[in-house]
Amino acid sequence: MTEQNNLDNCEAQQVRQQSEFLKQVSDFAEYMHKEYIKGSDGDMSLFISAGDKTMGEEHVGRVQCIMGQEWMVAAGLASWLKDGDHRDLFRAARRMADDYDDLPERRKELRRQRRVLYTMMTVSVLWVCAIILFQVFGIGNWITTVSNLLLMTYVGLQLWALRADLKRKLARFHTDESDHRCNMIEHGIREAMQRFFSKFQREQDDEEE
């Protein structure tokens, strides 16, 4: 059983003193851990993420905790992610996290996998053609030809499954790449607006002086 939370540090205690909502959430999490999670021997899990923006204009208090088996929490989040109603929410969270530093490595690895797959498919097709030609020209016998064709059929099915998996990976990569570009554009727009308003404010202050 693994437990991760931000309920016990000094900052969390200060946040709970300022937000009654987060204090209630913290008390609930501690109660559930004591009464259920701690004695469940890993058969229960709980994930909580709560936020309170009423503490100030520039501050957001948060309470986050994961209790129980991590794989159970991960399975629950995966089920949530598959729900079409929340897909945009998770994509927005991913863009906020900006965890796209691995895009170059992923692109390189996907290209390598694609080259290997296409090479294997080409070799398989050529070998099937060779088997057929051998039989046409009387090289070998029917038993060898049929067994080789059955083997290549099995190999072809495996390669087709690998191709489908690679297509899913490529689709996910292109989505992440597009999100990253959008994130960079939004970041650039925000910075430009901040510079504009900062300059405008300085000019206003100079005029008032």
C-alpha positions in Angstrom: 0.0 0.0 0.0 1.3 3.4 -0.9 0.1 6.8 0.4 1.0 10.2 -1.0 -0.5 13.4 0.2 0.2 17.1 1.0 -1.9 17.1 4.1 0.8 17.1 6.8 3.3 19.8 5.8 3.3 23.3 7.3 2.0 25.0 4.2 -1.0 22.6 4.0 -1.8 23.3 7.7 -1.8 27.1 7.0 -4.1 26.6 3.9 -6.6 24.6 6.0 -6.7 27.4 8.6 -7.6 29.9 5.8 -10.1 27.6 3.9 -13.0 25.9 5.7 -13.7 24.0 2.5 -10.2 22.5 2.3 -10.2 21.8 6.0 -13.4 19.7 5.5 -11.8 17.9 2.6 -8.6 17.2 4.6 -10.6 15.9 7.6 -12.6 13.7 5.2 -9.5 12.3 3.7 -7.9 11.6 7.0 -11.1 9.9 8.3 -11.3 7.7 5.2 -7.7 6.7 5.5 -8.1 5.8 9.2 -11.4 4.0 9.0 -11.1 2.3 5.6 -7.9 2.6 3.6 -5.4 1.8 6.3 -7.0 -1.5 7.2 -8.0 -2.6 3.7 -4.6 -4.2 2.9 -4.5 -2.5 -0.5 -8.0 -3.5 -1.5 -9.3 0.1 -1.5 -8.0 3.3 -3.0 -8.9 6.9 -2.9 -7.8 9.9 -5.0 -8.7 13.5 -4.1 -7.9 16.8 -5.7 -9.6 19.9 -4.3 -9.0 23.6 -4.9 -10.2 26.8 -3.3 -9.7 30.1 -5.1 -11.6 32.2 -2.5 -8.5 32.7 -0.4 -7.2 35.5 -2.6 -7.0 36.7 -6.1 -3.6 35.3 -6.8 -3.7 32.2 -4.6 -5.3 28.9 -5.0 -5.3 26.5 -2.1 -5.2 22.8 -3.0 -5.5 19.5 -1.2 -4.3 16.4 -3.1 -3.9 12.9 -1.9 -3.6 9.4 -3.2 -4.3 6.5 -0.8 -4.2 2.7 -1.4 -2.7 0.9 -4.3 -1.4 3.2 -7.0 -2.4 0.8 -9.8 -6.0 1.0 -8.6 -5.9 4.8 -8.7 -4.2 4.6 -12.2 -6.9 2.2 -13.4 -9.6 4.6 -12.1 -8.0 7.6 -13.8 -7.6 5.6 -17.1 -11.3 4.8 -17.0 -12.1 8.4 -16.4 -9.8 9.4 -19.3 -11.7 7.1 -21.6 -14.9 8.9 -20.9 -15.5 11.2 -23.8 -17.1 13.8 -21.6 -13.8 14.4 -19.7 -11.3 14.0 -22.6 -11.0 17.7 -23.2 -10.5 18.3 -19.5 -7.5 15.9 -19.4 -6.1 17.4 -22.6 -6.2 20.8 -21.0 -4.5 19.6 -17.9 -1.8 18.0 -20.0 -1.2 21.3 -21.8 -1.1 23.1 -18.5 1.6 20.7 -17.3 3.5 21.2 -20.5 5.2 17.8 -20.3 6.2 17.6 -23.9 10.0 17.7 -23.5 10.2 14.1 -24.8 8.6 14.9 -28.2 11.9 14.8 -30.1 12.9 11.4 -28.6 9.4 10.0 -29.2 9.5 11.2 -32.8 12.9 9.5 -33.3 11.7 6.3 -31.8 8.4 6.2 -33.8 10.4 6.7 -37.0 12.7 3.9 -36.1 9.8 1.6 -35.3 8.1 2.5 -38.6 11.3 1.7 -40.6 11.7 -1.6 -38.8 8.1 -2.5 -39.4 8.1 -1.6 -43.1 11.3 -3.5 -43.6 9.8 -6.6 -42.0 6.7 -6.3 -44.1 8.7 -5.9 -47.3 10.8 -9.0 -46.5 7.7 -11.0 -45.7 6.0 -10.1 -49.0 9.2 -10.9 -50.9 9.5 -14.2 -49.2 5.9 -15.1 -50.0 6.5 -14.3 -53.6 9.6 -16.4 -53.6 7.7 -19.4 -52.1 5.1 -19.1 -54.8 7.8 -18.9 -57.5 9.6 -21.9 -56.1 6.4 -23.9 -56.4 5.7 -22.6 -59.9 9.1 -23.7 -61.1 9.0 -27.0 -59.3 11.4 -26.2 -56.6 10.4 -27.8 -53.3 7.2 -29.6 -52.6 3.6 -28.8 -51.6 4.1 -29.6 -48.0 7.0 -27.2 -47.7 5.1 -24.5 -49.7 1.9 -24.8 -47.6 3.7 -24.9 -44.3 5.7 -21.8 -45.3 2.6 -20.0 -46.4 0.9 -20.8 -43.1 3.9 -19.5 -41.2 4.0 -16.3 -43.3 0.2 -15.9 -42.7 0.9 -15.9 -38.9 3.8 -13.5 -39.3 1.6 -11.2 -41.4 -1.1 -11.1 -38.8 1.5 -10.2 -36.1 2.9 -7.5 -38.4 -0.6 -6.1 -39.0 -1.2 -5.9 -35.3 2.1 -4.1 -34.8 1.1 -1.7 -37.6 -2.2 -1.0 -35.9 -0.4 -0.3 -32.6 2.1 2.0 -34.3 -0.8 3.9 -35.9 -2.3 4.5 -32.5 1.1 5.7 -31.2 1.5 8.0 -34.2 -2.0 9.5 -33.7 -1.3 10.1 -30.0 2.0 11.7 -30.9 0.5 14.0 -33.5 -2.2 15.1 -31.0 0.5 15.9 -28.4 2.5 17.7 -31.0 -0.5 19.8 -32.0 -1.3 20.5 -28.3 2.3 21.6 -27.8 2.2 24.0 -30.7 -1.1 25.4 -29.4 0.4 25.8 -25.9 3.5 27.6 -27.3 1.2 30.0 -29.3 -0.9 30.7 -26.2 2.2 31.2 -24.1 3.6 33.6 -26.7 0.3 35.5 -26.8 0.1 35.8 -23.0 3.7 37.1 -22.8 3.0 39.6 -25.6 -0.1 40.9 -23.8 1.7 41.1 -20.5 4.5 43.1 -22.1 1.9 45.4 -23.8 0.0 46.1 -20.6 3.2 46.5 -18.6 4.4 49.1 -21.1 1.0 50.8 -21.1 1.0 51.0 -17.3 4.5 52.5 -17.3 3.4 55.1 -19.8 0.3 55.9 -17.7 2.5 56.3 -14.6 4.9 58.6 -16.5 2.0 60.8 -17.7 0.7 61.1 -14.1 4.1 62.1 -12.9 
